[in-house]
């Protein structure tokens, strides 16, 4: 039977894969994303990314509840790592929320519900970058405890 620490690390890996896939899909350069090619067939499914990020936020909350229930049975040497996990999961959920907001904004622009505002888009991206930096900082501390 695997330890709680190993289980949480495996879960974090899967969550990171999901977030990284969504991030790459949104921000990675592709000739297919450039106008006028993007007008023929959008290459990014913004709705799918929004849904994935909603699932990721829910998963972060579920992992915190699971961790709180199971932490009392954890090995003593795993506690420093496990005690830092809730803060990391909160930051992970914040990143997922902001990435979902960016995808929703792009979908709304695509559907012409709103007009693209560079100022608003820049604000969304700046918030996302700050949250990603915060998550990375917490991650460094977390994995030093690993």
QUIVENBEL-V563157 format. One record per backbone hydrogen bond with DSSP energy under -1.0 kcal/mol. NH is the residue of the N-H (numbers start at 1). CO is the residue of the C=O. If there is no record, write none. Layout:
BEGIN
NH;CO
NH;CO
END
This chain:
BEGIN
7;3
8;4
9;5
10;6
11;7
12;8
13;9
14;10
15;11
16;12
17;13
18;14
19;15
20;16
21;17
22;18
23;19
24;20
25;21
26;22
27;23
28;24
33;30
34;31
38;34
41;37
46;44
49;45
50;46
51;47
52;48
53;49
54;50
55;51
56;52
57;53
58;54
59;55
60;56
61;57
62;58
63;59
64;60
65;61
66;62
67;63
68;64
69;65
70;66
71;67
73;70
74;71
78;75
82;78
83;79
88;84
89;85
90;86
91;87
92;88
93;89
94;90
95;91
96;92
97;93
98;94
99;95
100;96
101;97
102;98
103;99
104;100
105;101
106;102
107;103
108;104
109;105
110;106
111;107
112;109
113;108
114;108
121;117
122;118
123;119
124;120
125;121
126;122
127;123
128;124
129;125
130;126
131;127
132;128
133;129
134;130
135;131
136;132
137;133
138;134
139;135
140;136
141;137
142;138
143;139
144;140
145;141
END
